[in-house]
Amino acid sequence: MLAARVEYVAPWWVAWLHSVPHLGLRLQPVDSTFNPRDESYRESLMFLGLVAAVCLGLNLIFLAAYVVCACCCRRDEAIQTKRRNSCCVTWTAVVAGLVCCAAVGVGFYGNSETNDGVYQLIYSLDNANHTFSGIDALVSGTTQKMEADLEQHLARLSEILAARGDYIQTLKFMQQMAGNIIVQLSGLPAWREVTAELTELADETGYVEYYRWLSYLLLFILDLLICLVACLGLARRSRGLLASMLCCGVLALLLSWTSLAADTAAAVGTSDFCSAPDTFILNITEDHIRTEVTRYYLYCSQSVSSPFQQALTIFQRSLTTMQIQVAGLLQFAVPLFPTAEKDLLGIQLLLNSSESGLHQLTAMLDCRGLHKDYLDALAGICYDGIEGLLYLGLFSLLAALAFSTMICAGPRAWKHFTTRDRDYDDIDGDDPFNPQARRIAAHNPPRGQLRSFCSYSSGLGSQTSLQPPAQTISNAPVSEYMNQAMLFGGNPRYENVPLIGRGSPPPTYSPSMRATYLSVADEHLRHYGNEFPA
């Protein structure tokens, strides 16, 4: 078995997501092999997003039907039913808030995992680019030395040593060795196009990842703010905050389903790549790099020899031969031609630097470094990246569930607030034991004292200064007197004594009862006002 196959094993979620049916927009089956250039394959990923859009539509239809039913149906006005509904709404909101907070926690973890995986991919791409750029720099530098610098030294030595034919043959042989080195270097693959594509891929990936991470972070903050607004609205019984929560909840619901669609398509597409990454890379590099070179770096098997071994061997032998020839000329030609020493030393330094470059080039062309970068990139996107996308998908589902629950609880809370205020409105507004009256009194300045509707005075004095009038003998018929006594409580001794003077709190009257009472009192004052002067 190849070494790469032992080192890289696709996780279980890659196989699970890769097995998801791939269907086109016309519901025809599509090959699940990762091929983003194929239009039908792109349609299959788009179809997954449309499935999430259909789920969003069904969710909105269900919520709309539920809200209409909750607003149209009548609920019991009994006190126990009110308390039961209030408790149910409160606990529903609490559970929805807890689910939303749990969803945000899961989302934070998934967002961090995805971000780590993507940046591990970018880091591996940068390392591979550094290696490829180093290879191209060494090849171009060595070629420049052999074509230009060495040629200049050999040309001057040919003039200096022109009198010795054997030395001229040695110089020609060295020039032939330099030509062999140039030919072998030209046979090495040029990585300039690959480097440019990888650089563009890394830049675009980093740009998209930054805004993806930031968008999810803002979505998490929005979800938490909506939960806070919902809690404040229920605690303060504020219909304004409740309406804001409902509007923002619908927006968060739309964003949750949208993020789920994007996460699903991205996770399935990435899993298609991770299920067979070698095949995809071989297909896209066949026009730029030889297949044997690509396989060498993808598999890096010890049983497979390097495709550059022959070229590097010839390079090494040619350098060694040239170094031997230069050493012989330094030993035998310099005593006869001292002016040739400078050029020979220059050639020797050039060959030594070329040998050092050969060692660096051999190390860079070795498959182990680039294969490690390849495995790190796969681990980043296939392990951390897809795992983070799965957690983000779970966050989207939990957030959609939480906000759907909040939206369902909103109309019931609204009706409960409305019914509570209507119950307060049915109580006398001047009753000091009315909670609503106490709230109004806290915001309005104190008014002047009202005249007692039970007073038989001129009504100009305050209620606190009123005293029960002296007992007088009434000329009214007994029947009228008894009717009056029955009207004012059945006790003739307190028929004309104001309620404030009794030392007991005033009763609570509904608006209809108070209107009846005032009409009877006014009629009584008009009828008996002259008989009981102040």
N, C-alpha and C positions, 0 to 999 in steps of 0.2 A: 504494500500500500504506500502511496506517495506521502511524503512528510507533511505537506500542506493539508492533506485531508485529515491527518491525525490531529493537527494543531487547531484547525478551524472546524467546528461542528456547529451547524445552525441550531439555535435554540428552538424549543418546542413551539413557541408562539409564531415563529417564522413559518413552520410547516402548517400550522393551523390557519394563519391568515392567507397563506398561498393557496390553500384548498378552498377558499371562498369562491363561489361561482362567479365567473367573469362574463357579463352579458353586455351586449351593445344596446344602443338606444332603441333598437327594434327587437330587443329581447333575443337576439341570436347569440349562440355561444361564441366566445372569443378565446384565443389561445392565451394562457396565463403566463407565458414567457415574457420576461421584462423586456419591453421594446418601446420606449417612449416616442420613437420616431414614427411608429405605426398609428394611424388615425383610429383604427378600430380598438386598439389597446387603450388609447386615451379616452375613448368613449366608454369603455368598460369601467374605468375609474370615475368618470363623470356620472355614470349610472349609480354608483354607490352614493355619491352626493345627492342625487335626485331621490334616492330612497329615504335619506334623512329629511329632505324637504317634504316628502309625502307624510312622514311621521309628524313633522311640524304642523302640517295642515290638519291632520287628524286631531292632534293635540289642541289646536286652536278651536276646532269645531266642537270638541268635547267641552272645553272651557266655556265657549259661548253658550252652548245649550245648558250647561249647569248654571251659569250666571242668570240666564233668562228664567229658568225654573225657580231659582232661589229668590229672584226679585218678584215673581208673579205669585208664588204660593203664599198663603196666609198661615201664619204660625200662631199658636195659642198665646194669649195675653196673660195667662196665669203667672204668678210670681215664681213658682217652682220651675215652670217651663223656661222663664227668662233666665233664672240662675243656671239651669242646666245648659241652655244654649250658650250663655256667656262662658261657662267653664269649658264647654266643648271647643268653642272658638279659640279661647286662650291656649288650651293644651295643643290644639292643632297648629297654631302659630309657633308655639315653643318647639314642637317636634320638627316643623318645617325649618325653623331657624337653626336647630342643631344639625339637621341633615345638610343645610347649606354650608354651615361652618366646616363640617366634615368633608364636604365636596371641595371646598377651597383648600383645605389641608392636603387632600389627595392631589389636587391640581398643582399646588406649589411643588410637591415632590416630583410629579410627572414633568412639570416645566423645567425643573432643575436637571432631571435625568436627560431629557431631550437636549437641553443646552450643553450638557457635558459631552454627550455623544457627538453632537455636531462639531463642537470645537475640537474634540479628539480627531475627527475626520479632517478638519482644516489643518490641525497641527501635523498630521501624517502627510497631507498633501504638500505642505510647506517643506517638510523634510525630504520628500521625494523630489521636489523641485530643486532644492539645494544640491542634492546628489546629481541630478541631471545637468544642472548648470555647471557644477564642478567638472563633470565629464567633458562637456563641450568646451569649457575653458582650457582644460589640460590638452585636449586634442588639438584645438586651434593654436595654443601656445607652442606645443611641440612641432606642429607643422610649420609654423612661422619660423622657428629656429632652424629647422632643416632646409627650408626653401630659401630663406633670405640670409640669415646670419652665417650659417655654415657655407653657403655658396660664396659669400664675400671672402671668407678666410681661404677657401680652396682656390679662388681665383688669384689672390695675391701670392699664395704659395706656389701656384703654377708658374708665375713669373719669376719668383725667386729661385725655384728649383728647376728651371727649364733646362739647365745644362746636364742634369742627371735624369736619364730616361727611366731608371728603375724607381726613382722617387715620384716621377710623374705617373707611372703606372699605379703606385700606391695611392696617390691622390685620386685617380680615376676610380679605383676600387672603393675608396671611401665615399666618393660621390654616388656610386652605385648602391652602396649600403644605405645611404641617406634616402635615396629614391625608394628603396624597399620599405623603409620606415614610413615614408609618406603614403605609399600605396596601402599599407596595412592600416594606417590611421584613417584613411579615407573610407575603408571598408567598415569601420565602426558606425553604428547607427547615430544619426544626428537627432538630438532630443529637443531642438529649438521649438518645433511645432507642438510637441507634447508639453513642454514647459509652459508655453503660452496658453494652451487650453487648460492645463491644471491651474495656472494662476488665475485665469478668468473664472473657473469653476469655484476656486476657493474664495475669491472676492464676492461673487454672487451669493454663494452659500452663507458667508458671514453677514452680508447685507440683509438677506432675507431672514436669517436666524435672529438678528438683533431686533428687528421689528416684530417678528413672531413672539419672541420672549417678552418684549415690552407690551404687546397687545394682550397677552394672557395676564400679565401682571395688572394691567388696568382693569381687565375683566374681573379678576379676583377682588380688587378694591371696590368695584361697582357692586358686586354681589354682597360684600360685607356691609356696604353702606345701605343697601336696600333692606337687609336684615335689621340693621339698626333703626332705620326709619319705621319699619313695621313694628318693632318693639316699642318705640316711642309713641307711635300712633295708638297702639292698644293700651299702653299704660296711661296715657293722658286722655284717652277717648277722643282723639282729634280726627274729625272726618277729613280735614285737609291733608294731614300726614297719611291717612289711609288711602286717599285718592292718589297722592304722589307715589305711594308704595305700589298701588295697582298698575299705574302707568309704567313705572320703572320696571316692575316685575314682568310685564309683557315684553319690554325691550330686552331684559336679561334672558327671557325665555327664547326669543329669536336668536340672540347671540349664542346661547348654549347649543341650540340645534345647528346653527351655522358652524360653530367650532367642531361639533361632532362630525359633521359632513366632511370638513377639511381633514380632521384627524383620521377618519376611516379611510379616505382615499389615499392619504400619505402613508398610513401604516400598511395597507395592502400593497401599494406600489413598491415600497421599500422592501417588503417581505418577498415580493416576486424577484427583486434583484438579489436579495440575500440567499434565496434558495439555490441560485446558480450564478454567482458573481463571475466566475472564471469564464463562462461561456459568453456573457455579455461583453466583458473586456476584450476577449479575443476577437469578437465581431467588430467592435468599434475601432480597434487598433490595427486591423489587418491591412489598411491602406497606408499606414505610416510606418509600421514596424514589422519586421519579419516575424512570422508565427513562432519560429523556434526561439527567438529572443523573448517574446511575450511569455511563452510557456516556461522558459527558464526562470523568469522572475516570479511567475504565478505559483509554480510548484516547488522550485528550489530543491529538487531531489538530489541527494548525494550520488545517486546512480547515473545521473545525466551530466555529461561534461558541459563545460561552459562553451557557448558558441563563439566566444572571443579568445579561446585558449590558443588557437593557431596563430592568430594575429599578434597576440601578446608574446608568444614564443619567438616569432620571427623578429619582433621589435627588440626583444632582449638580446637575441643572438647578433643582430646587426649592430646594436650599441656596443656589445662586448668586442666584436671584431674591429670596429672603428677605434675603440679605446686602445686595443693592442697595436694597431697601426700607428696611432699618434704617439704612443710610448716609444715605438721603434724609431720614428723620425726624430723625436726629441733626443734619443740616445746617439744616433748616427749622423743625422743631417745638421743638427745645430752646430756641432764643432766645425763643420765645413761652411755652413751658411748661418752665421749668427743672427742675421736679420729675420730669419724664419721662426725664431723662437717665440716671438710675440704672437704670431698667428696660431702657432701650434698650441701654445698655452690657452689661447682663446677657444680653440676647438675642444681642448680637453675640459675646460670649464663648462662649455655648452653641452658636451656629452654627459658630464656628471649631473648637471641639472636635469637633463632629459631622462637620465636613469632614475633620479628621485621622482620625477613626474610619472615615470612608468610604474613605480611602486604604488603611488597614489591612485593612478588610473586602474591598476589591477584591483586595489581594494574597493574602489567605487563601483567597478563593473561586477564585483561579486554579488551574487543574488541574495545573500543573507541580510544585508542592510535594507534593500528595497523591499524584500519579502516581509521583513518585520514591519515596515511602514504600511504595507498592504494589509497585514493581519490586524494592526492597530486601527486602521481605518474601518475594516469590517467589524471589529469589536465595537467601535464607536457607534456606527449606524445600526448594526444588526442586533446589538445587545442593549446598550443604554438608550439609543435613539428610539427604537421601536417600543421598548418597555415604557419609556416616558410617554410615547403617543398613546399607549394603552391606558395608562393612568389618566391622561388628559381626556380620553374618551369616557372613562368612568366618571371623571369630574363633570363632564357635560351632561351625562345621564342623571347623576344625582342632583345637579343644579336645576335641570329641567323638572325633575320630580318635586324638588323643594318649592320652586316658584309656581308650579301648577297648584300645589297644595295651598300656598299663600293666596293665590288668585281665587281659589275656591272658597277660602275662609273669609275673603274680603267682603262680599255682599252680606254674609250673615253678621259680621261685625258692624257693618254700616246700618243694617236694620235694627240691630240691638241698640246702637247709639241713638238712632232716630226714635225708637219706641221709648227709650229712657227719657229723652228730652220731652216727648209728647206727654208722658206721665207727669213730669214736672210742670208742664204748661197747664194741666188741668187743675192744678192746685192754686189757691188764692195767692196772688202775687204779693200781697201785703202781709201774708202770714210769716212771722219771724221764724217759725219752725220749718219753713219750706227751704230745702237746700238750694233751689234755684234762686229764691229771693235773697239768700245770704250771698250768693255769688254776684247778684246784681248790685246789692248794697255795697259790696267791696269795691266796685268800679264806679258807682254813682255817688255824688255828694249827698249828704243828708238833706232831706226835704223838711219843710215846716210841719208842725204838728197838725194832724187832721182833726177836724171837729168831730166830736162824738155824735154818731147818728142816733144815739139814745138820749141825748141831752134835750131838756125842755127849755134851755136858756136861749139867748139870741144867737148863740153859736160863735160868738167872738172870742170866748175864753178858750184856754187850752184844756185838753183832756185831763191833765194832772191836777188842774185847779178846780175841777168839778167836784161838787159835794152833793150828796143826795138831798133833794128838796124836802122841805118840811111837810109833814103829813097834813093834808087838807081834806076837807069834806067835799066830795064830788057830788054834783047835782046830776050826774049822768045816770041813766037808768041802770038798774042792777044787771040786766042782761048784757048791756054793752060793756059794763065794768068786768063782768066775768069773762066775756069773750076776749077783752083786752088782756086780762090776767092769764088766760089759757094761751094766748098768742106769745106772751113774753115769758113763758116757762111754767105757768100753772101756779105761781105763788103771788097773790096780790100784794104782799108786803114789799116785793122787789120789782114791781112792774116798771117803776120809773127811776130805778137806780142804775146808773151806767155800769157796764161790764168791767171797766177799769177799776172802779172802786171796790170791787168784790175781792180783790187780792188773788184772783185765779187767772191763768193764761186764757187768752181769747180762743174761741173755737176755730176750727178750720172749716171754711166753707168753699164749695165749688163756685165758680162764677155765676151759674144759674141760681143756686140757692141764695147767694148774696143779693142778686137783682130782685128776687122775690121779697127778701127781707127788707131791703131799702124801700121798695114801693109801698109795702104795708106801713113802714115807719113814717114815710112822708105823708101818707094819707092820715095817719093818726095825729101827726103834728098839725096838719091843717084843720082837723076836726076839733081837736081839744087845745089848740094853742092859746086861745083866749081865756080858757078856764084855769089854766095853770101859768100865771105870769111868772117871770124870772124873779 
